Structure formats: C-alpha cells, structure tokens
Amino acid sequence: MTEGETPAPPVVELTLHPNPHPFVRRGIVAKAPKLPSGILVTLRTPEGVILGDGFWNSFSDIAVRRLTSGDARFDLAALDAALDRATALRASLPALAAETDAWRAVHSEGDHLSGLIVDKLGGVAAVELHSAGWIGWLDELLPRLHRRLGTTHHRVTLNERTARLEGVPAIDRSSEGCPASLRIHEHGVRYRVDLATGHKTGFFCDQRENRRDFAQWASGDVLDLCCYTGGFSAAVARAGRADSITGVDLDEEALATARDNLNLNQVRAQLVHADAFDWLRQVGASGRRFDSIVLDPPKFIPGRRDELTGRGKYHDLNRLAFSVLKPGGLLLTCSCSGLLSRVEFTELVTTAARKSGRAARLLRVTGAAPDHPVLLECPETEYLKCLWLRAW
C-alpha cells in the first residue's frame, strides 16, 4: 500500500444485503473473481448497491471483513481517520495514561479495523493480525501507530492457526533493536512482559480493572487458577489482604515470568506447575479450601467446531473451583471466548454451582477494560465475561 491514487478494488457480488455485522459470511457471496486472500474488495448487491470495502478471504467462512460501509472507500485517509478515532477514544478515558503505560490501542472490530489488534506496551507497539489483508498495509500502518502512540519499536505477529485460516505463512517479526522483554506498570504494580514467548501480544491488558478490584476484594487464602504470568497474584500480594496466595498454571515459561513479577514487586506467592483440572481434583480430595478464587482460563472455544468441548471445559473447571471454595467465599470466574455469550456463560456457571452442591450469589458482572470497546453490531467483541460470586 502506497500514498497517492490507488486502483478501485475488485467487486464481490452478494445475494442479499447483509446485516450490519462486519463479518460477511461466504454463504451470501453470489460470485467473486478468483482472488488471493487479503486483497481489498468492494461489496455490491445484485441490484448494484455498494456496501463498502473489506478484506477478502479465499478459505474462511468469513469471506470478507468489512472495513467501511456504503460507498466509502478504505484507503490511507480512511485508515488515518480510524486510527485518529481510536486514539481519541483512549485519550478520553479517565486517568488511563496515569494508571498504566500498557493499553489496547486498536481493538479490531471495536475500532472499525477488523482483524487488527494493537497493544501499547511501554515503548513497543505489539501488533496482532487476524487478517492477511493487513500484511500489505504494514509499511504504512506501523509509522502511523508510532506517531500516535509515542512508541519506538514494534512486534508483528500472525499466529499459526490464523495463518492456516487465511492461507498465508505465519508471521513473527520485530523492529531492529526491539527488546525481547520489557517492564510495564498498572495501578502501582509492575510486570515484566516477555514479547518472545508471551501469548497474544504478550500481556492481557483487558483484565486491568479486574486485577485491581480483585486485589481489593480478595482475602484469606487466595487461589489464582490459570495464573499465566501472575497478574492477579502480584496485584493481590501488593494489596496485602491475603494470608496466602497460590498460583497454578501448566505453562512453565509463563510461571517463570510470574516469579519475576512477584520479585519485581517484592511480594511472595506459591506457584504450582500443574494442569488446573488435575490439581483441583487432588486438592478437593485432600480437603484443602480457599477463601477467594480467580479462575481465568485460556480461550476454550477458539472456533465454532470447539463449542461443545469448550463448553464442557468451562463447566468442569468451574464445578471443580466451587468444590474447593470455602462457604461464603469469593469466586471471580472468567471466559475470554467471544463465541460464548455472557448469558450462556452465566448458565454454564449456574449449572456448575448446582452440580457442586453450592448456592451461589451473583454480585457483579464485568468485562474487558474500556480501552477494549465493544461494537454493538458485533457481539463477539464483548469476548471477556467476568462473574463475581459468593457461594455457600
């Protein structure tokens, strides 16, 4: 992608006028020229109504990720306008820059830039691609991000699973001199982010407010299940209300970073390398119980084919968590699966509580931090659901 006049995109004709959702499914594509994945196309109805531009995919059920609507073209001016809106939204959030130097700068469909995720992590722009279309725009995108975010380095990734769906090679590349790891802070807690081995962009900015609040709510013996790099554990330890903290995760590299994070904050917690399901069964049988539990597992439903098994995992893990929670204890349980709605997740947790013989009260429902805006027409952007419960 270069500055100046660009040729008109090829036209993809649809069988009907789609709903406002940014994903255009393959089932309504009437005809399209033979195109490589990632090319920018213009959508049109059989009646000749132009429906906007988007990135074409030759392989996925999502045939087009729509970026504009009506006769608006997606070009560099449109990209600049979308990035300006995204930047202005973050600048409008109260005290964001004062509380942290790590936040979500571009949230895909939530910022009308489908398939593009950008986190500002200190001086690094961590860019995660979910569409091959963005590959050809990187030379123009990256300097635009640096100017707006004040970053000096970037890391760009397109993971193996997405690459298969998009029909392109995976990507993992960084700017010259980009640090492999760096330190960030939020709400007075310091964290080391490992860009080389970390999941997603390297750090989960979405749980920022939930980490802060859980640290104020949690007390007694605290269990951090699927603790990853110890975000909740470090925040709880810094708050000083816990008698003990136990973090459990199967990822040894993540646990090594969690130890670094505890040391950075000069606090202590017991970290256990184990599968959360097996560990909970063993602890449940031993009779050990916890006053406060946070359960923040990985995405169990990454695609529609995973819905049945993923729902079963959420149910079983929550049932086991209830079984080791003391009467009157606090459970913060989370799901980051966009294909599982808040209502469906609540129903799963309700069933898990009942099957564990517990009477649970829902105190609060939260989600991702406000730098992760939800596009109302795309409910999948409300991917993170967090239920705060007391159980007897």
C-alpha beads as a LAMMPS data file, in Angstrom:
LAMMPS data file: protein, C-alpha beads

392 atoms
391 bonds

1 atom types
1 bond types

-500.0 500.0 xlo xhi
-500.0 500.0 ylo yhi
-500.0 500.0 zlo zhi

Masses

1 110.0

Atoms # bond

1 1 1 0.000 0.000 0.000
2 1 1 1.424 3.379 -1.045
3 1 1 0.388 7.003 -0.902
4 1 1 -1.498 8.539 -3.803
5 1 1 -4.116 7.288 -6.207
6 1 1 -4.970 3.600 -5.881
7 1 1 -6.925 1.449 -8.321
8 1 1 -10.511 0.543 -7.466
9 1 1 -10.792 -2.797 -5.644
10 1 1 -12.354 -5.772 -7.432
11 1 1 -16.081 -6.233 -6.813
12 1 1 -17.596 -9.127 -4.859
13 1 1 -21.323 -9.559 -5.531
14 1 1 -23.628 -10.749 -2.754
15 1 1 -27.006 -12.486 -2.933
16 1 1 -28.581 -10.091 -0.443
17 1 1 -27.961 -7.046 1.717
18 1 1 -26.116 -8.346 4.827
19 1 1 -26.804 -7.234 8.388
20 1 1 -24.523 -4.555 9.897
21 1 1 -22.112 -7.171 11.279
22 1 1 -18.552 -6.584 9.954
23 1 1 -18.211 -10.289 9.019
24 1 1 -19.703 -11.189 5.635
25 1 1 -20.242 -14.944 5.512
26 1 1 -19.402 -16.990 2.450
27 1 1 -22.967 -18.267 2.168
28 1 1 -24.222 -14.931 0.816
29 1 1 -21.453 -14.447 -1.749
30 1 1 -23.064 -14.821 -5.187
31 1 1 -19.918 -14.583 -7.261
32 1 1 -16.417 -13.276 -6.951
33 1 1 -13.365 -13.180 -9.164
34 1 1 -10.561 -15.581 -8.275
35 1 1 -8.672 -13.575 -5.683
36 1 1 -5.810 -14.161 -3.274
37 1 1 -6.615 -13.911 0.427
38 1 1 -6.098 -10.475 1.925
39 1 1 -6.924 -8.398 -1.118
40 1 1 -9.182 -5.386 -0.602
41 1 1 -12.579 -5.780 -2.333
42 1 1 -15.760 -3.763 -2.734
43 1 1 -19.080 -5.401 -1.810
44 1 1 -22.131 -4.995 -4.038
45 1 1 -25.679 -6.376 -4.072
46 1 1 -27.193 -7.831 -7.279
47 1 1 -29.136 -4.556 -7.547
48 1 1 -25.876 -2.633 -7.724
49 1 1 -25.927 -1.151 -4.195
50 1 1 -22.366 -0.620 -2.892
51 1 1 -21.927 -1.902 0.671
52 1 1 -18.368 -0.855 1.479
53 1 1 -14.834 -2.239 1.288
54 1 1 -13.229 -5.085 3.165
55 1 1 -10.520 -7.756 3.127
56 1 1 -11.289 -10.882 1.089
57 1 1 -10.558 -14.388 2.393
58 1 1 -10.437 -17.347 -0.003
59 1 1 -10.510 -20.011 2.716
60 1 1 -12.508 -18.974 5.783
61 1 1 -16.271 -18.974 6.313
62 1 1 -15.773 -15.232 6.878
63 1 1 -15.443 -14.277 3.221
64 1 1 -14.987 -10.550 3.852
65 1 1 -14.040 -8.490 6.891
66 1 1 -15.830 -5.238 6.216
67 1 1 -13.931 -2.017 6.955
68 1 1 -16.296 0.629 5.549
69 1 1 -19.988 0.898 4.712
70 1 1 -21.903 2.422 1.817
71 1 1 -19.736 3.886 -0.933
72 1 1 -16.897 4.864 1.438
73 1 1 -13.534 3.573 0.207
74 1 1 -10.960 2.085 2.554
75 1 1 -7.759 3.922 1.739
76 1 1 -4.985 5.654 3.659
77 1 1 -7.264 8.556 4.520
78 1 1 -9.817 6.119 5.948
79 1 1 -7.061 4.355 7.896
80 1 1 -5.876 7.666 9.336
81 1 1 -9.423 8.592 10.336
82 1 1 -9.982 5.246 12.077
83 1 1 -6.651 5.467 13.932
84 1 1 -7.451 9.026 14.993
85 1 1 -10.815 7.900 16.401
86 1 1 -9.146 5.027 18.250
87 1 1 -6.509 7.345 19.703
88 1 1 -9.114 9.923 20.740
89 1 1 -11.186 7.261 22.489
90 1 1 -8.234 6.177 24.640
91 1 1 -7.334 9.783 25.391
92 1 1 -10.891 10.307 26.649
93 1 1 -10.656 7.502 29.222
94 1 1 -10.156 8.957 32.706
95 1 1 -6.615 8.604 34.040
96 1 1 -5.662 5.775 31.651
97 1 1 -2.165 7.105 30.932
98 1 1 -1.665 7.957 34.611
99 1 1 -2.606 4.453 35.773
100 1 1 -0.631 2.423 33.246
101 1 1 1.748 2.502 30.310
102 1 1 0.113 -0.569 28.735
103 1 1 -3.260 -0.495 26.974
104 1 1 -5.212 -1.695 23.946
105 1 1 -4.711 0.955 21.252
106 1 1 -6.697 -0.714 18.433
107 1 1 -9.399 -3.280 19.160
108 1 1 -10.251 -4.795 15.782
109 1 1 -13.991 -4.543 15.052
110 1 1 -14.427 -2.352 18.141
111 1 1 -12.442 0.340 16.315
112 1 1 -13.799 -0.450 12.816
113 1 1 -10.451 -2.019 11.861
114 1 1 -11.467 -5.662 11.628
115 1 1 -8.621 -8.116 12.045
116 1 1 -6.190 -5.638 13.620
117 1 1 -5.173 -5.701 17.294
118 1 1 -2.596 -3.284 18.703
119 1 1 -1.422 -3.046 22.303
120 1 1 0.855 -0.276 23.505
121 1 1 3.265 -1.935 25.911
122 1 1 5.587 0.760 27.169
123 1 1 7.643 1.815 24.155
124 1 1 6.569 -1.121 21.981
125 1 1 3.564 -1.390 19.670
126 1 1 2.540 -5.076 19.798
127 1 1 0.565 -5.755 16.615
128 1 1 -1.506 -8.926 16.250
129 1 1 -3.015 -9.649 12.826
130 1 1 -6.183 -11.700 12.335
131 1 1 -6.499 -10.986 8.616
132 1 1 -3.976 -11.443 5.832
133 1 1 -5.229 -8.152 4.418
134 1 1 -3.205 -6.149 6.908
135 1 1 0.108 -7.620 5.737
136 1 1 0.202 -5.371 2.680
137 1 1 -0.599 -2.296 4.792
138 1 1 2.146 -2.727 7.403
139 1 1 4.611 -0.303 5.800
140 1 1 2.025 2.465 6.104
141 1 1 0.387 1.267 9.326
142 1 1 3.446 0.959 11.578
143 1 1 4.769 4.542 11.306
144 1 1 1.223 5.816 11.801
145 1 1 0.950 3.810 15.012
146 1 1 4.312 5.010 16.313
147 1 1 3.380 8.653 15.739
148 1 1 0.131 8.281 17.653
149 1 1 1.363 6.050 20.473
150 1 1 4.814 7.514 21.038
151 1 1 6.335 4.049 20.614
152 1 1 9.746 3.399 19.071
153 1 1 9.600 -0.356 18.419
154 1 1 7.066 -2.880 17.180
155 1 1 6.441 -6.601 17.093
156 1 1 4.058 -8.014 14.474
157 1 1 2.518 -11.488 14.796
158 1 1 0.051 -13.602 12.833
159 1 1 -0.207 -16.937 14.607
160 1 1 -0.211 -20.413 13.080
161 1 1 -3.953 -21.012 13.500
162 1 1 -4.912 -17.704 11.882
163 1 1 -2.344 -18.243 9.135
164 1 1 -3.980 -21.561 8.212
165 1 1 -7.412 -19.927 8.083
166 1 1 -6.060 -17.090 5.960
167 1 1 -3.943 -19.266 3.683
168 1 1 -0.701 -17.373 4.365
169 1 1 2.517 -18.089 6.284
170 1 1 2.633 -17.236 9.980
171 1 1 4.395 -14.004 10.953
172 1 1 6.543 -13.124 13.952
173 1 1 8.864 -10.203 13.314
174 1 1 10.115 -7.218 15.242
175 1 1 11.753 -3.910 14.527
176 1 1 15.532 -3.764 14.781
177 1 1 16.528 -3.401 18.394
178 1 1 13.100 -4.290 19.749
179 1 1 13.545 -5.689 23.261
180 1 1 12.625 -9.326 23.833
181 1 1 11.140 -8.325 27.174
182 1 1 10.217 -5.075 28.893
183 1 1 8.645 -3.747 32.067
184 1 1 5.276 -2.057 32.351
185 1 1 3.158 -0.862 35.262
186 1 1 -0.525 -0.651 36.167
187 1 1 -2.140 0.623 39.357
188 1 1 1.231 0.619 41.120
189 1 1 2.038 -2.991 40.197
190 1 1 5.000 -3.732 37.940
191 1 1 5.083 -6.525 35.372
192 1 1 7.646 -7.998 33.024
193 1 1 6.272 -8.676 29.541
194 1 1 8.010 -11.364 27.513
195 1 1 7.373 -10.475 23.874
196 1 1 9.233 -13.501 22.528
197 1 1 7.232 -16.231 24.298
198 1 1 4.122 -14.495 25.622
199 1 1 0.614 -15.367 24.455
200 1 1 -1.248 -12.957 22.159
201 1 1 0.514 -9.582 22.263
202 1 1 2.450 -10.611 25.394
203 1 1 0.214 -9.201 28.131
204 1 1 -3.512 -9.240 28.894
205 1 1 -4.404 -5.558 29.215
206 1 1 -8.102 -6.480 29.217
207 1 1 -8.032 -7.641 32.869
208 1 1 -6.521 -4.403 34.201
209 1 1 -9.530 -3.179 36.203
210 1 1 -10.442 -6.715 37.298
211 1 1 -6.923 -7.267 38.690
212 1 1 -7.191 -4.008 40.645
213 1 1 -10.650 -4.795 42.023
214 1 1 -9.982 -8.449 42.848
215 1 1 -6.939 -7.352 44.840
216 1 1 -9.260 -5.212 46.980
217 1 1 -11.958 -7.895 47.341
218 1 1 -9.806 -10.982 47.908
219 1 1 -8.689 -12.039 51.385
220 1 1 -7.629 -15.084 53.346
221 1 1 -6.240 -17.989 51.341
222 1 1 -6.305 -16.935 47.683
223 1 1 -6.137 -19.227 44.643
224 1 1 -5.165 -17.902 41.204
225 1 1 -6.098 -20.619 38.703
226 1 1 -4.587 -20.476 35.209
227 1 1 -2.433 -17.703 36.632
228 1 1 -0.314 -17.263 33.470
229 1 1 2.348 -14.628 34.321
230 1 1 0.911 -13.917 37.769
231 1 1 -1.071 -10.759 37.027
232 1 1 -3.754 -11.387 39.640
233 1 1 -1.296 -12.946 42.111
234 1 1 1.040 -9.952 42.065
235 1 1 -1.844 -7.490 42.406
236 1 1 -3.341 -9.418 45.359
237 1 1 0.050 -9.724 47.058
238 1 1 0.687 -5.977 46.688
239 1 1 -2.693 -5.214 48.281
240 1 1 -1.607 -7.104 51.406
241 1 1 -5.003 -8.537 52.393
242 1 1 -4.243 -12.205 51.683
243 1 1 -2.922 -14.733 54.174
244 1 1 -1.574 -16.918 51.369
245 1 1 -1.579 -16.906 47.568
246 1 1 -1.323 -19.952 45.318
247 1 1 -0.957 -19.613 41.537
248 1 1 -1.449 -22.626 39.251
249 1 1 -0.567 -22.900 35.558
250 1 1 0.625 -25.524 33.083
251 1 1 2.913 -23.150 31.146
252 1 1 6.421 -23.306 32.637
253 1 1 7.629 -20.223 30.748
254 1 1 4.650 -18.224 31.995
255 1 1 5.356 -19.334 35.566
256 1 1 8.976 -18.223 35.210
257 1 1 7.713 -14.765 34.255
258 1 1 5.247 -14.913 37.161
259 1 1 8.165 -15.467 39.547
260 1 1 9.902 -12.447 38.027
261 1 1 6.754 -10.372 38.514
262 1 1 6.495 -11.342 42.171
263 1 1 10.151 -10.458 42.675
264 1 1 9.704 -7.144 40.848
265 1 1 7.054 -6.190 43.389
266 1 1 8.932 -7.733 46.342
267 1 1 5.991 -9.981 47.223
268 1 1 5.551 -13.720 47.622
269 1 1 3.190 -16.427 46.384
270 1 1 3.377 -20.170 45.872
271 1 1 3.473 -21.032 42.165
272 1 1 2.498 -24.542 41.075
273 1 1 3.243 -26.090 37.695
274 1 1 0.192 -28.282 37.065
275 1 1 -2.882 -28.832 34.954
276 1 1 -5.695 -26.910 36.677
277 1 1 -8.244 -29.720 36.265
278 1 1 -5.989 -32.406 37.770
279 1 1 -4.702 -30.113 40.511
280 1 1 -8.232 -29.152 41.602
281 1 1 -9.282 -32.790 41.808
282 1 1 -6.285 -33.599 44.016
283 1 1 -6.805 -30.562 46.245
284 1 1 -10.526 -31.261 46.504
285 1 1 -9.824 -34.799 47.644
286 1 1 -7.313 -33.556 50.220
287 1 1 -9.884 -31.260 51.849
288 1 1 -7.974 -28.031 51.292
289 1 1 -10.223 -24.978 50.723
290 1 1 -9.760 -21.334 49.700
291 1 1 -11.427 -18.070 50.729
292 1 1 -11.008 -16.337 47.340
293 1 1 -10.523 -17.818 43.866
294 1 1 -9.908 -16.203 40.497
295 1 1 -10.385 -18.501 37.518
296 1 1 -9.111 -17.003 34.246
297 1 1 -8.562 -19.894 31.798
298 1 1 -7.409 -19.647 28.175
299 1 1 -9.937 -19.437 25.353
300 1 1 -11.644 -22.831 25.385
301 1 1 -13.768 -22.017 22.297
302 1 1 -11.419 -20.599 19.630
303 1 1 -13.767 -21.619 16.778
304 1 1 -17.267 -22.927 16.150
305 1 1 -16.003 -26.504 15.919
306 1 1 -14.781 -26.218 19.507
307 1 1 -18.087 -25.127 21.064
308 1 1 -19.164 -28.478 22.521
309 1 1 -15.822 -29.442 24.050
310 1 1 -15.146 -25.857 25.152
311 1 1 -18.456 -25.570 26.992
312 1 1 -17.675 -28.833 28.760
313 1 1 -14.292 -27.496 29.894
314 1 1 -15.824 -24.292 31.276
315 1 1 -18.449 -26.310 33.148
316 1 1 -15.991 -28.824 34.610
317 1 1 -13.395 -26.244 35.650
318 1 1 -15.991 -24.082 37.396
319 1 1 -17.552 -27.101 39.121
320 1 1 -14.123 -28.070 40.454
321 1 1 -13.425 -24.485 41.559
322 1 1 -16.693 -24.374 43.511
323 1 1 -15.702 -27.628 45.205
324 1 1 -12.578 -26.048 46.777
325 1 1 -14.196 -22.713 47.719
326 1 1 -14.966 -22.148 51.395
327 1 1 -18.582 -21.363 52.391
328 1 1 -19.117 -17.642 51.833
329 1 1 -16.025 -17.496 49.641
330 1 1 -15.450 -15.243 46.617
331 1 1 -15.156 -16.664 43.102
332 1 1 -14.228 -14.465 40.154
333 1 1 -14.701 -16.661 37.090
334 1 1 -13.884 -15.522 33.549
335 1 1 -14.340 -16.558 29.934
336 1 1 -12.488 -14.951 27.024
337 1 1 -14.345 -16.932 24.325
338 1 1 -16.140 -14.494 22.032
339 1 1 -18.388 -17.280 20.711
340 1 1 -19.787 -17.827 24.218
341 1 1 -22.214 -15.078 25.179
342 1 1 -22.497 -13.597 28.646
343 1 1 -25.892 -15.266 29.118
344 1 1 -24.562 -18.656 28.020
345 1 1 -21.518 -18.379 30.273
346 1 1 -23.720 -17.456 33.233
347 1 1 -25.891 -20.506 32.541
348 1 1 -22.821 -22.770 32.450
349 1 1 -21.554 -21.396 35.757
350 1 1 -25.019 -21.711 37.309
351 1 1 -25.160 -25.378 36.337
352 1 1 -21.630 -25.928 37.647
353 1 1 -22.564 -24.392 41.021
354 1 1 -25.687 -26.526 41.297
355 1 1 -23.832 -29.738 40.419
356 1 1 -21.208 -28.958 43.040
357 1 1 -23.977 -28.511 45.618
358 1 1 -23.335 -24.791 46.113
359 1 1 -25.755 -21.879 46.401
360 1 1 -24.080 -19.005 44.566
361 1 1 -24.991 -15.303 44.507
362 1 1 -24.002 -13.134 41.563
363 1 1 -22.602 -9.857 42.908
364 1 1 -21.267 -8.212 39.788
365 1 1 -20.593 -8.739 36.086
366 1 1 -17.590 -7.098 34.453
367 1 1 -15.682 -7.447 31.218
368 1 1 -12.630 -6.061 29.496
369 1 1 -11.197 -2.679 30.409
370 1 1 -12.771 0.245 28.489
371 1 1 -9.836 0.503 26.084
372 1 1 -11.379 -2.661 24.545
373 1 1 -14.563 -1.120 23.053
374 1 1 -17.456 -3.361 22.014
375 1 1 -19.039 -2.836 18.597
376 1 1 -22.765 -3.265 19.231
377 1 1 -23.300 -4.898 15.849
378 1 1 -20.553 -7.439 16.627
379 1 1 -21.289 -9.132 19.973
380 1 1 -18.082 -11.202 19.651
381 1 1 -16.131 -8.071 20.611
382 1 1 -17.591 -8.477 24.115
383 1 1 -15.398 -11.530 24.430
384 1 1 -14.363 -11.232 28.096
385 1 1 -17.045 -12.056 30.661
386 1 1 -16.266 -11.988 34.390
387 1 1 -18.751 -13.139 37.045
388 1 1 -18.160 -12.164 40.679
389 1 1 -19.856 -14.647 43.019
390 1 1 -20.247 -15.576 46.660
391 1 1 -21.087 -19.235 47.307
392 1 1 -22.351 -21.177 50.290

Bonds

1 1 1 2
2 1 2 3
3 1 3 4
4 1 4 5
5 1 5 6
6 1 6 7
7 1 7 8
8 1 8 9
9 1 9 10
10 1 10 11
11 1 11 12
12 1 12 13
13 1 13 14
14 1 14 15
15 1 15 16
16 1 16 17
17 1 17 18
18 1 18 19
19 1 19 20
20 1 20 21
21 1 21 22
22 1 22 23
23 1 23 24
24 1 24 25
25 1 25 26
26 1 26 27
27 1 27 28
28 1 28 29
29 1 29 30
30 1 30 31
31 1 31 32
32 1 32 33
33 1 33 34
34 1 34 35
35 1 35 36
36 1 36 37
37 1 37 38
38 1 38 39
39 1 39 40
40 1 40 41
41 1 41 42
42 1 42 43
43 1 43 44
44 1 44 45
45 1 45 46
46 1 46 47
47 1 47 48
48 1 48 49
49 1 49 50
50 1 50 51
51 1 51 52
52 1 52 53
53 1 53 54
54 1 54 55
55 1 55 56
56 1 56 57
57 1 57 58
58 1 58 59
59 1 59 60
60 1 60 61
61 1 61 62
62 1 62 63
63 1 63 64
64 1 64 65
65 1 65 66
66 1 66 67
67 1 67 68
68 1 68 69
69 1 69 70
70 1 70 71
71 1 71 72
72 1 72 73
73 1 73 74
74 1 74 75
75 1 75 76
76 1 76 77
77 1 77 78
78 1 78 79
79 1 79 80
80 1 80 81
81 1 81 82
82 1 82 83
83 1 83 84
84 1 84 85
85 1 85 86
86 1 86 87
87 1 87 88
88 1 88 89
89 1 89 90
90 1 90 91
91 1 91 92
92 1 92 93
93 1 93 94
94 1 94 95
95 1 95 96
96 1 96 97
97 1 97 98
98 1 98 99
99 1 99 100
100 1 100 101
101 1 101 102
102 1 102 103
103 1 103 104
104 1 104 105
105 1 105 106
106 1 106 107
107 1 107 108
108 1 108 109
109 1 109 110
110 1 110 111
111 1 111 112
112 1 112 113
113 1 113 114
114 1 114 115
115 1 115 116
116 1 116 117
117 1 117 118
118 1 118 119
119 1 119 120
120 1 120 121
121 1 121 122
122 1 122 123
123 1 123 124
124 1 124 125
125 1 125 126
126 1 126 127
127 1 127 128
128 1 128 129
129 1 129 130
130 1 130 131
131 1 131 132
132 1 132 133
133 1 133 134
134 1 134 135
135 1 135 136
136 1 136 137
137 1 137 138
138 1 138 139
139 1 139 140
140 1 140 141
141 1 141 142
142 1 142 143
143 1 143 144
144 1 144 145
145 1 145 146
146 1 146 147
147 1 147 148
148 1 148 149
149 1 149 150
150 1 150 151
151 1 151 152
152 1 152 153
153 1 153 154
154 1 154 155
155 1 155 156
156 1 156 157
157 1 157 158
158 1 158 159
159 1 159 160
160 1 160 161
161 1 161 162
162 1 162 163
163 1 163 164
164 1 164 165
165 1 165 166
166 1 166 167
167 1 167 168
168 1 168 169
169 1 169 170
170 1 170 171
171 1 171 172
172 1 172 173
173 1 173 174
174 1 174 175
175 1 175 176
176 1 176 177
177 1 177 178
178 1 178 179
179 1 179 180
180 1 180 181
181 1 181 182
182 1 182 183
183 1 183 184
184 1 184 185
185 1 185 186
186 1 186 187
187 1 187 188
188 1 188 189
189 1 189 190
190 1 190 191
191 1 191 192
192 1 192 193
193 1 193 194
194 1 194 195
195 1 195 196
196 1 196 197
197 1 197 198
198 1 198 199
199 1 199 200
200 1 200 201
201 1 201 202
202 1 202 203
203 1 203 204
204 1 204 205
205 1 205 206
206 1 206 207
207 1 207 208
208 1 208 209
209 1 209 210
210 1 210 211
211 1 211 212
212 1 212 213
213 1 213 214
214 1 214 215
215 1 215 216
216 1 216 217
217 1 217 218
218 1 218 219
219 1 219 220
220 1 220 221
221 1 221 222
222 1 222 223
223 1 223 224
224 1 224 225
225 1 225 226
226 1 226 227
227 1 227 228
228 1 228 229
229 1 229 230
230 1 230 231
231 1 231 232
232 1 232 233
233 1 233 234
234 1 234 235
235 1 235 236
236 1 236 237
237 1 237 238
238 1 238 239
239 1 239 240
240 1 240 241
241 1 241 242
242 1 242 243
243 1 243 244
244 1 244 245
245 1 245 246
246 1 246 247
247 1 247 248
248 1 248 249
249 1 249 250
250 1 250 251
251 1 251 252
252 1 252 253
253 1 253 254
254 1 254 255
255 1 255 256
256 1 256 257
257 1 257 258
258 1 258 259
259 1 259 260
260 1 260 261
261 1 261 262
262 1 262 263
263 1 263 264
264 1 264 265
265 1 265 266
266 1 266 267
267 1 267 268
268 1 268 269
269 1 269 270
270 1 270 271
271 1 271 272
272 1 272 273
273 1 273 274
274 1 274 275
275 1 275 276
276 1 276 277
277 1 277 278
278 1 278 279
279 1 279 280
280 1 280 281
281 1 281 282
282 1 282 283
283 1 283 284
284 1 284 285
285 1 285 286
286 1 286 287
287 1 287 288
288 1 288 289
289 1 289 290
290 1 290 291
291 1 291 292
292 1 292 293
293 1 293 294
294 1 294 295
295 1 295 296
296 1 296 297
297 1 297 298
298 1 298 299
299 1 299 300
300 1 300 301
301 1 301 302
302 1 302 303
303 1 303 304
304 1 304 305
305 1 305 306
306 1 306 307
307 1 307 308
308 1 308 309
309 1 309 310
310 1 310 311
311 1 311 312
312 1 312 313
313 1 313 314
314 1 314 315
315 1 315 316
316 1 316 317
317 1 317 318
318 1 318 319
319 1 319 320
320 1 320 321
321 1 321 322
322 1 322 323
323 1 323 324
324 1 324 325
325 1 325 326
326 1 326 327
327 1 327 328
328 1 328 329
329 1 329 330
330 1 330 331
331 1 331 332
332 1 332 333
333 1 333 334
334 1 334 335
335 1 335 336
336 1 336 337
337 1 337 338
338 1 338 339
339 1 339 340
340 1 340 341
341 1 341 342
342 1 342 343
343 1 343 344
344 1 344 345
345 1 345 346
346 1 346 347
347 1 347 348
348 1 348 349
349 1 349 350
350 1 350 351
351 1 351 352
352 1 352 353
353 1 353 354
354 1 354 355
355 1 355 356
356 1 356 357
357 1 357 358
358 1 358 359
359 1 359 360
360 1 360 361
361 1 361 362
362 1 362 363
363 1 363 364
364 1 364 365
365 1 365 366
366 1 366 367
367 1 367 368
368 1 368 369
369 1 369 370
370 1 370 371
371 1 371 372
372 1 372 373
373 1 373 374
374 1 374 375
375 1 375 376
376 1 376 377
377 1 377 378
378 1 378 379
379 1 379 380
380 1 380 381
381 1 381 382
382 1 382 383
383 1 383 384
384 1 384 385
385 1 385 386
386 1 386 387
387 1 387 388
388 1 388 389
389 1 389 390
390 1 390 391
391 1 391 392
